[in-house]
């Protein structure tokens, strides 16, 4: 999934750093 800026949001496999750095508030929704 990509956000409006074209950055990868949910391309994390075992590492949630990319998602957390792009959209910290989305991390709560993922969990």
C-alpha distance matrix in Angstrom:
0.0 3.8 6.9 10.1 11.4 9.0 8.6 6.3 5.9 5.7 7.2 10.5 13.2 16.3 15.7 14.1 15.3 12.3 10.7 14.2 15.0 12.3 12.5 15.4 15.7 12.3 13.7 16.3 14.2 12.5 16.0
3.8 0.0 3.8 6.7 7.6 5.3 5.5 4.9 5.7 7.6 8.8 12.1 15.3 18.2 16.8 15.0 15.3 11.8 10.6 13.9 13.8 10.5 11.3 14.8 15.4 12.6 14.5 17.3 15.6 14.5 18.1
6.9 3.8 0.0 3.8 5.4 5.3 5.7 6.8 6.6 9.5 11.4 14.2 17.7 20.1 18.3 15.9 15.8 12.4 10.7 13.2 12.8 9.1 9.4 13.1 13.4 11.2 13.8 16.4 14.9 14.7 18.3
10.1 6.7 3.8 0.0 3.8 5.5 7.6 9.9 10.3 13.3 15.0 17.8 21.4 23.8 21.8 19.4 18.9 15.5 14.0 16.1 15.2 11.4 11.7 15.5 15.6 14.0 17.0 19.4 17.9 18.1 21.7
11.4 7.6 5.4 3.8 0.0 3.8 5.6 9.0 10.3 13.7 14.7 17.3 21.0 23.3 20.9 18.8 17.6 14.1 13.5 15.4 13.7 10.1 11.6 15.4 16.4 15.2 17.6 20.5 19.5 19.4 22.8
9.0 5.3 5.3 5.5 3.8 0.0 3.8 6.6 8.9 11.8 12.1 15.2 18.6 21.3 19.3 17.7 16.9 13.1 12.9 15.6 14.1 10.8 12.7 16.4 17.6 15.7 17.7 20.8 19.6 18.8 22.3
8.6 5.5 5.7 7.6 5.6 3.8 0.0 3.8 6.3 9.5 9.6 12.2 15.7 18.1 15.8 14.2 13.1 9.3 9.5 12.1 10.6 7.6 10.1 13.6 15.4 13.5 14.9 18.3 17.7 16.6 19.8
6.3 4.9 6.8 9.9 9.0 6.6 3.8 0.0 3.8 6.1 5.8 8.7 12.1 14.8 12.9 11.5 11.3 7.5 7.5 10.9 10.5 8.1 10.1 13.2 14.9 12.4 13.2 16.7 15.9 14.1 17.2
5.9 5.7 6.6 10.3 10.3 8.9 6.3 3.8 0.0 3.8 5.8 7.7 11.4 13.6 11.7 9.4 9.9 6.8 5.0 8.5 9.1 6.7 7.5 10.2 11.6 8.8 9.5 12.9 12.1 10.4 13.6
5.7 7.6 9.5 13.3 13.7 11.8 9.5 6.1 3.8 0.0 3.8 5.5 8.7 11.1 10.3 8.5 10.3 8.0 6.2 9.8 11.4 9.9 10.1 12.0 12.9 9.6 9.5 12.6 11.3 8.7 11.8
7.2 8.8 11.4 15.0 14.7 12.1 9.6 5.8 5.8 3.8 0.0 3.8 6.6 9.8 9.1 8.7 10.1 7.7 7.7 11.3 12.3 11.3 12.6 14.4 16.0 13.0 12.4 15.7 14.8 11.9 14.4
10.5 12.1 14.2 17.8 17.3 15.2 12.2 8.7 7.7 5.5 3.8 0.0 3.8 6.2 5.4 5.6 7.7 6.7 7.0 9.9 11.5 11.7 12.8 13.6 15.5 12.8 11.1 14.3 14.3 11.0 12.6
13.2 15.3 17.7 21.4 21.0 18.6 15.7 12.1 11.4 8.7 6.6 3.8 0.0 3.8 5.4 7.4 10.0 9.9 10.5 12.9 14.8 15.3 16.3 16.7 18.5 15.8 13.6 16.4 16.3 12.7 13.6
16.3 18.2 20.1 23.8 23.3 21.3 18.1 14.8 13.6 11.1 9.8 6.2 3.8 0.0 3.8 6.6 9.3 10.7 11.3 12.7 14.9 16.2 17.0 16.5 18.4 16.3 13.4 15.8 16.5 13.0 12.8
15.7 16.8 18.3 21.8 20.9 19.3 15.8 12.9 11.7 10.3 9.1 5.4 5.4 3.8 0.0 3.8 5.6 7.4 8.6 9.6 11.4 13.2 14.2 13.7 16.2 14.5 11.7 14.6 15.8 12.7 12.9
14.1 15.0 15.9 19.4 18.8 17.7 14.2 11.5 9.4 8.5 8.7 5.6 7.4 6.6 3.8 0.0 3.8 5.7 5.5 6.1 8.6 10.3 10.7 10.0 12.4 10.9 8.0 11.1 12.5 9.8 10.4
15.3 15.3 15.8 18.9 17.6 16.9 13.1 11.3 9.9 10.3 10.1 7.7 10.0 9.3 5.6 3.8 0.0 3.9 5.5 5.0 6.0 8.5 10.0 9.4 12.7 11.9 9.6 13.0 14.7 12.7 13.4
12.3 11.8 12.4 15.5 14.1 13.1 9.3 7.5 6.8 8.0 7.7 6.7 9.9 10.7 7.4 5.7 3.9 0.0 3.8 5.5 5.3 6.2 8.6 9.5 12.6 11.3 10.1 13.8 14.7 12.8 14.5
10.7 10.6 10.7 14.0 13.5 12.9 9.5 7.5 5.0 6.2 7.7 7.0 10.5 11.3 8.6 5.5 5.5 3.8 0.0 3.8 5.5 5.2 5.9 6.9 9.4 7.5 6.6 10.4 11.1 9.4 11.5
14.2 13.9 13.2 16.1 15.4 15.6 12.1 10.9 8.5 9.8 11.3 9.9 12.9 12.7 9.6 6.1 5.0 5.5 3.8 0.0 3.8 5.6 5.5 4.5 7.8 7.5 6.0 9.4 11.2 10.3 11.6
15.0 13.8 12.8 15.2 13.7 14.1 10.6 10.5 9.1 11.4 12.3 11.5 14.8 14.9 11.4 8.6 6.0 5.3 5.5 3.8 0.0 3.8 5.8 6.2 9.8 10.1 9.5 12.8 14.5 13.8 15.4
12.3 10.5 9.1 11.4 10.1 10.8 7.6 8.1 6.7 9.9 11.3 11.7 15.3 16.2 13.2 10.3 8.5 6.2 5.2 5.6 3.8 0.0 3.8 6.4 9.2 8.7 9.5 12.9 13.6 13.2 15.6
12.5 11.3 9.4 11.7 11.6 12.7 10.1 10.1 7.5 10.1 12.6 12.8 16.3 17.0 14.2 10.7 10.0 8.6 5.9 5.5 5.8 3.8 0.0 3.8 5.5 5.4 7.0 9.8 10.5 10.9 13.3
15.4 14.8 13.1 15.5 15.4 16.4 13.6 13.2 10.2 12.0 14.4 13.6 16.7 16.5 13.7 10.0 9.4 9.5 6.9 4.5 6.2 6.4 3.8 0.0 3.8 5.4 5.5 7.7 9.7 10.4 11.7
15.7 15.4 13.4 15.6 16.4 17.6 15.4 14.9 11.6 12.9 16.0 15.5 18.5 18.4 16.2 12.4 12.7 12.6 9.4 7.8 9.8 9.2 5.5 3.8 0.0 3.8 5.4 5.9 7.4 9.4 10.8
12.3 12.6 11.2 14.0 15.2 15.7 13.5 12.4 8.8 9.6 13.0 12.8 15.8 16.3 14.5 10.9 11.9 11.3 7.5 7.5 10.1 8.7 5.4 5.4 3.8 0.0 3.8 5.4 5.1 6.4 8.9
13.7 14.5 13.8 17.0 17.6 17.7 14.9 13.2 9.5 9.5 12.4 11.1 13.6 13.4 11.7 8.0 9.6 10.1 6.6 6.0 9.5 9.5 7.0 5.5 5.4 3.8 0.0 3.8 5.4 5.1 6.4
16.3 17.3 16.4 19.4 20.5 20.8 18.3 16.7 12.9 12.6 15.7 14.3 16.4 15.8 14.6 11.1 13.0 13.8 10.4 9.4 12.8 12.9 9.8 7.7 5.9 5.4 3.8 0.0 3.8 5.4 5.3
14.2 15.6 14.9 17.9 19.5 19.6 17.7 15.9 12.1 11.3 14.8 14.3 16.3 16.5 15.8 12.5 14.7 14.7 11.1 11.2 14.5 13.6 10.5 9.7 7.4 5.1 5.4 3.8 0.0 3.8 5.5
12.5 14.5 14.7 18.1 19.4 18.8 16.6 14.1 10.4 8.7 11.9 11.0 12.7 13.0 12.7 9.8 12.7 12.8 9.4 10.3 13.8 13.2 10.9 10.4 9.4 6.4 5.1 5.4 3.8 0.0 3.8
16.0 18.1 18.3 21.7 22.8 22.3 19.8 17.2 13.6 11.8 14.4 12.6 13.6 12.8 12.9 10.4 13.4 14.5 11.5 11.6 15.4 15.6 13.3 11.7 10.8 8.9 6.4 5.3 5.5 3.8 0.0
